[in-house]
């Protein structure tokens, strides 16, 4: 874990709900940031067998 990593799923979900693309941020970086927040928000709740979750969350 790095300094600045989000460890609380509820806080990550709050950030995910409010995330916006930053000025000058390209789509690929924005998408990676969204995926990171989604992974943190759904930690332990994802079913790896569900193909849609694999596509949406990584």
Secondary structure, DSSP 8 states (H G I E B T S, - for coil): --TT----HHHHHHHHHH----TT--HHHHHHHHHHHHHHHTTTT--TT-HHHHHHH-
